Amino acid sequence: ERLEKPIHAFSITGDDILIDSEKYNSFVKSLVHVFRNSVDHGLESMSKRLEQGKSELGNICCNIHVKDEGLEICIEDDGGGIDFDKIKNKAISCDLYDSKYVEILDEKQLIQLIFGDSFSTKDQITDVSGRGMGLYAVKSETENLGGSIELITKRSQGTKFKFLLPIVECEKAEYLKAEDFNFLKDHLGEKIIIKSIAPFHSVGFHMLNYTAFIKIRGLFEGLFGISVDSQISQGLLRSMMYEEIQKQHEYKYTKDVIAECANMILGNSINAYPNIEELIMIGTPNVVYSSSGDAQYEGSEMNGFEIETNMGMVVVNIMN
């Protein structure tokens, strides 16, 4: 509005991807400079756009999708494209190169100049752009993530910034902490003694007598599981139920108690990480009974803990 360059409603298209926003936060903040450049340097005035047969309203759009196991973000405008003559003249006036050397630079080499520290083709500094720090900051934040930038421009047609970033995955085992298993002491008190809590990594999940599974979606796709021996399940049932349970109803209530324990552990684990709960969707626990067994899923990895107590074993894991 300040530059009198109105645009169509800004749109974001592409894949619906949930990421850990904290890891990309600095990069995302730096993108304000790309949008400022698109408006100030890229888009023409309304009158000039009409002369060129364009809509008087400019277009800036963003497309996000997964490519080659990475995250590709494209920010594109339909402006006038990069003026390479301006870049050459600025490089000469700033004593970066002499006129003879500038003339032998190809477009890719000239494009790299606009990402340089304090380089701007604007003659005057405004509150929108002109300081030459913006795209340098964007390049720095992109490289900090281990990513790369490709810039594609066509005269009178527009400019596209293409960012390719690695998808930073969270360590799944970190979402489980030993202190999350205090529910055992909370409900069983002095009756239970935790002898050891051992982390494990495997391709299979050892199932004890009662096992609760919860599907996880969002920041990562996986399956959370807790499995307990029958002695522990009986102890938890007695501690969490305030009335006498008839024998024929014991199986049903035991499954409910194990499901609630699974909810408590997973909920406490997620709440320990700020902003994570908004990025993870938790399903409803499903509980199965078995004398013993193993659960294996092709291509899956298991991370979790085996807890040895005086009342039996507890196995807690995340499968992804």
C-alpha positions as semicolon CSV with decimal commas, in nm:
position;residue;x (nm);y (nm);z (nm)
1;E;0,000;0,000;0,000
2;R;0,283;0,243;0,083
3;L;0,441;0,176;-0,257
4;E;0,100;0,187;-0,430
5;K;0,145;-0,165;-0,562
6;P;-0,169;-0,361;-0,467
7;I;-0,155;-0,739;-0,503
8;H;-0,405;-1,021;-0,527
9;A;-0,477;-1,220;-0,212
10;F;-0,159;-1,399;-0,113
11;S;-0,187;-1,777;-0,151
12;I;0,005;-2,076;-0,017
13;T;-0,036;-2,401;-0,211
14;G;0,119;-2,746;-0,211
15;D;0,159;-3,023;0,041
16;D;0,025;-3,010;0,396
17;I;0,340;-3,069;0,601
18;L;0,375;-3,047;0,978
19;I;0,723;-2,948;1,096
20;D;0,892;-2,844;1,418
21;S;0,849;-2,467;1,382
22;E;1,129;-2,385;1,627
23;K;1,393;-2,539;1,402
24;Y;1,283;-2,330;1,104
25;N;1,188;-2,017;1,299
26;S;1,490;-1,797;1,210
27;F;1,469;-1,898;0,843
28;V;1,097;-1,821;0,823
29;K;1,150;-1,480;0,983
30;S;1,418;-1,398;0,724
31;L;1,171;-1,463;0,439
32;V;1,014;-1,122;0,502
33;H;1,304;-0,987;0,294
34;V;1,206;-1,203;-0,002
35;F;0,852;-1,063;0,005
36;R;0,980;-0,708;0,044
37;N;1,206;-0,756;-0,256
38;S;0,920;-0,903;-0,457
39;V;0,712;-0,591;-0,393
40;D;0,981;-0,324;-0,408
41;H;1,212;-0,462;-0,677
42;G;0,990;-0,708;-0,861
43;L;0,637;-0,581;-0,905
44;E;0,582;-0,290;-1,141
45;S;0,351;0,006;-1,080
46;M;-0,014;-0,037;-1,174
47;S;0,021;0,184;-1,482
48;K;0,328;-0,001;-1,608
49;R;0,160;-0,340;-1,559
50;L;-0,139;-0,225;-1,763
51;E;0,094;-0,102;-2,041
52;Q;0,247;-0,451;-2,053
53;G;-0,091;-0,620;-2,073
54;K;-0,080;-0,751;-1,715
55;S;-0,341;-0,728;-1,444
56;E;-0,299;-0,406;-1,249
57;L;-0,285;-0,620;-0,933
58;G;0,044;-0,801;-0,879
59;N;0,074;-1,167;-0,782
60;I;0,297;-1,317;-0,513
61;C;0,247;-1,682;-0,429
62;C;0,415;-1,955;-0,228
63;N;0,423;-2,327;-0,302
64;I;0,552;-2,584;-0,055
65;H;0,606;-2,954;-0,117
66;V;0,831;-3,248;-0,039
67;K;1,099;-3,313;-0,300
68;D;1,378;-3,570;-0,285
69;E;1,318;-3,619;0,091
70;G;1,359;-3,243;0,139
71;L;1,130;-2,944;0,174
72;E;1,100;-2,722;-0,133
73;I;0,959;-2,372;-0,083
74;C;0,898;-2,156;-0,392
75;I;0,812;-1,786;-0,356
76;E;0,726;-1,631;-0,692
77;D;0,610;-1,297;-0,827
78;D;0,489;-1,193;-1,174
79;G;0,687;-0,869;-1,182
80;G;0,948;-0,735;-1,416
81;G;1,224;-0,984;-1,335
82;I;1,579;-0,901;-1,234
83;D;1,747;-0,611;-1,413
84;F;2,098;-0,744;-1,476
85;D;2,220;-0,408;-1,601
86;K;2,142;-0,258;-1,261
87;I;2,339;-0,536;-1,092
88;K;2,638;-0,475;-1,318
89;N;2,632;-0,099;-1,259
90;K;2,604;-0,147;-0,882
91;A;2,894;-0,395;-0,878
92;I;3,109;-0,140;-1,061
93;S;3,005;0,157;-0,844
94;C;3,077;-0,043;-0,528
95;D;3,423;-0,136;-0,663
96;L;3,341;-0,506;-0,646
97;Y;3,455;-0,560;-1,006
98;D;3,580;-0,344;-1,291
99;S;3,366;-0,292;-1,600
100;K;3,559;-0,543;-1,811
101;Y;3,523;-0,825;-1,558
102;V;3,152;-0,755;-1,498
103;E;3,078;-0,800;-1,868
104;I;3,207;-1,159;-1,867
105;L;2,990;-1,266;-1,572
106;D;2,696;-1,486;-1,668
107;E;2,347;-1,452;-1,519
108;K;2,406;-1,713;-1,246
109;Q;2,715;-1,528;-1,129
110;L;2,534;-1,195;-1,133
111;I;2,246;-1,342;-0,933
112;Q;2,489;-1,449;-0,661
113;L;2,587;-1,083;-0,615
114;I;2,242;-0,988;-0,484
115;F;2,293;-1,228;-0,191
116;G;2,611;-1,045;-0,091
117;D;2,645;-0,848;0,231
118;S;2,532;-0,482;0,190
119;F;2,457;-0,524;-0,182
120;S;2,144;-0,351;-0,313
121;T;2,047;-0,209;-0,651
122;K;1,842;0,059;-0,475
123;D;2,001;0,404;-0,472
124;Q;1,802;0,515;-0,168
125;I;1,730;0,337;0,158
126;T;1,360;0,313;0,247
127;D;1,165;0,143;0,523
128;V;1,094;-0,141;0,276
129;S;1,437;-0,218;0,129
130;G;1,767;-0,073;0,013
131;R;2,005;-0,167;0,294
132;G;2,142;-0,472;0,117
133;M;2,117;-0,691;0,428
134;G;1,793;-0,875;0,349
135;L;1,888;-1,140;0,097
136;Y;2,223;-1,187;0,267
137;A;2,031;-1,279;0,586
138;V;1,805;-1,515;0,390
139;K;2,106;-1,692;0,238
140;S;2,272;-1,723;0,580
141;E;1,963;-1,873;0,743
142;T;1,915;-2,114;0,452
143;E;2,274;-2,236;0,480
144;N;2,240;-2,269;0,858
145;L;1,971;-2,530;0,792
146;G;2,192;-2,705;0,538
147;G;1,975;-2,584;0,249
148;S;2,028;-2,414;-0,083
149;I;1,870;-2,135;-0,291
150;E;1,800;-2,127;-0,663
151;L;1,677;-1,805;-0,821
152;I;1,496;-1,815;-1,156
153;T;1,407;-1,490;-1,333
154;K;1,265;-1,386;-1,669
155;R;1,249;-1,029;-1,788
156;S;0,895;-0,889;-1,777
157;Q;0,762;-1,222;-1,644
158;G;0,879;-1,241;-1,286
159;T;1,118;-1,398;-1,036
160;K;1,106;-1,720;-0,838
161;F;1,305;-1,797;-0,521
162;K;1,335;-2,173;-0,480
163;F;1,454;-2,298;-0,140
164;L;1,546;-2,663;-0,085
165;L;1,576;-2,748;0,284
166;P;1,634;-3,074;0,468
167;I;1,337;-3,197;0,669
168;V;1,479;-3,202;1,020
169;E;1,333;-3,499;1,203
170;C;1,302;-3,508;1,580
171;E;1,470;-3,784;1,775
172;K;1,177;-4,009;1,856
173;A;1,326;-4,154;2,175
174;E;1,363;-3,805;2,322
175;Y;0,987;-3,782;2,355
176;L;1,004;-4,047;2,625
177;K;1,178;-3,959;2,949
178;A;1,239;-4,177;3,250
179;E;1,049;-3,936;3,478
180;D;0,736;-3,995;3,271
181;F;0,706;-4,334;3,437
182;N;0,644;-4,187;3,782
183;F;0,282;-4,297;3,736
184;L;0,395;-4,638;3,866
185;K;0,509;-4,488;4,195
186;D;0,212;-4,249;4,206
187;H;-0,041;-4,533;4,190
188;L;0,144;-4,827;4,344
189;G;0,339;-4,635;4,608
190;E;0,564;-4,843;4,830
191;K;0,436;-5,166;4,678
192;I;0,657;-5,123;4,373
193;I;1,032;-5,085;4,352
194;I;1,179;-4,978;4,017
195;K;1,502;-5,172;3,979
196;S;1,613;-5,038;3,642
197;I;1,502;-4,829;3,343
198;A;1,691;-4,933;3,031
199;P;1,652;-4,758;2,694
200;F;1,638;-4,981;2,389
201;H;1,638;-4,961;2,011
202;S;1,509;-5,256;1,809
203;V;1,296;-5,368;1,517
204;G;1,043;-5,548;1,736
205;F;0,827;-5,467;2,037
206;H;0,806;-5,728;2,313
207;M;0,445;-5,765;2,429
208;L;0,370;-5,865;2,785
209;N;0,019;-5,946;2,915
210;Y;-0,166;-5,617;2,852
211;T;-0,055;-5,386;2,572
212;A;-0,201;-5,047;2,478
213;F;-0,123;-4,891;2,140
214;I;-0,189;-4,527;2,045
215;K;-0,151;-4,397;1,690
216;I;0,040;-4,068;1,656
217;R;0,009;-3,831;1,361
218;G;0,151;-3,489;1,284
219;L;0,511;-3,392;1,360
220;F;0,596;-3,757;1,301
221;E;0,395;-4,064;1,215
222;G;0,420;-4,349;1,458
223;L;0,271;-4,581;1,715
224;F;0,311;-4,546;2,090
225;G;0,288;-4,857;2,303
226;I;0,293;-4,959;2,669
227;S;0,292;-5,322;2,782
228;V;0,275;-5,453;3,140
229;D;0,289;-5,784;3,326
230;S;-0,037;-5,913;3,476
231;Q;0,082;-5,849;3,834
232;I;0,141;-5,480;3,761
233;S;-0,187;-5,452;3,572
234;Q;-0,370;-5,596;3,873
235;G;-0,195;-5,354;4,106
236;L;-0,282;-5,058;3,884
237;L;-0,644;-5,176;3,860
238;R;-0,682;-5,191;4,240
239;S;-0,515;-4,852;4,289
240;M;-0,723;-4,668;4,029
241;M;-1,066;-4,821;4,102
242;Y;-1,246;-4,709;4,417
243;E;-1,499;-4,990;4,436
244;E;-1,494;-5,367;4,439
245;I;-1,493;-5,515;4,089
246;Q;-1,674;-5,834;4,007
247;K;-1,459;-6,102;3,851
248;Q;-1,646;-6,104;3,520
249;H;-1,579;-5,730;3,474
250;E;-1,212;-5,740;3,571
251;Y;-1,080;-5,789;3,217
252;K;-1,272;-5,488;3,081
253;Y;-1,165;-5,254;3,361
254;T;-0,802;-5,368;3,339
255;K;-0,797;-5,273;2,970
256;D;-0,942;-4,931;3,059
257;V;-0,676;-4,874;3,325
258;I;-0,389;-4,967;3,091
259;A;-0,535;-4,738;2,824
260;E;-0,546;-4,451;3,076
261;C;-0,184;-4,518;3,178
262;A;-0,081;-4,500;2,813
263;N;-0,262;-4,168;2,778
264;M;-0,088;-4,030;3,089
265;I;0,262;-4,127;2,978
266;L;0,222;-4,001;2,624
267;G;0,048;-3,683;2,737
268;N;0,315;-3,600;2,995
269;S;0,590;-3,667;2,742
270;I;0,439;-3,430;2,485
271;N;0,357;-3,157;2,740
272;A;0,723;-3,146;2,842
273;Y;0,806;-2,986;2,506
274;P;0,670;-2,632;2,444
275;N;0,454;-2,593;2,131
276;I;0,482;-2,962;2,043
277;E;0,125;-3,049;2,147
278;E;-0,011;-2,833;1,865
279;L;0,182;-3,038;1,609
280;I;0,086;-3,387;1,729
281;M;-0,250;-3,561;1,706
282;I;-0,309;-3,853;1,942
283;G;-0,547;-4,133;1,865
284;T;-0,757;-4,350;2,097
285;P;-0,575;-4,630;2,282
286;N;-0,637;-4,986;2,166
287;V;-0,561;-5,254;2,424
288;V;-0,488;-5,620;2,353
289;Y;-0,427;-5,913;2,584
290;S;-0,174;-6,190;2,524
291;S;0,024;-6,434;2,730
292;S;0,338;-6,306;2,555
293;G;0,448;-6,219;2,205
294;D;0,626;-5,976;1,976
295;A;0,494;-5,703;1,746
296;Q;0,694;-5,628;1,435
297;Y;0,618;-5,391;1,149
298;E;0,817;-5,408;0,830
299;G;1,049;-5,111;0,793
300;S;0,974;-4,983;1,144
301;E;1,211;-4,886;1,423
302;M;1,141;-4,908;1,796
303;N;1,275;-4,670;2,057
304;G;1,177;-4,692;2,420
305;F;1,241;-4,821;2,770
306;E;1,225;-5,155;2,949
307;I;1,140;-5,103;3,315
308;E;1,221;-5,380;3,560
309;T;1,034;-5,374;3,892
310;N;0,980;-5,608;4,185
311;M;0,628;-5,670;4,050
312;G;0,724;-5,746;3,690
313;M;0,821;-5,576;3,366
314;V;0,689;-5,269;3,183
315;V;0,782;-5,195;2,822
316;V;0,720;-4,850;2,676
317;N;0,814;-4,753;2,321
318;I;0,753;-4,537;2,016
319;M;0,742;-4,713;1,683
320;N;0,804;-4,505;1,370
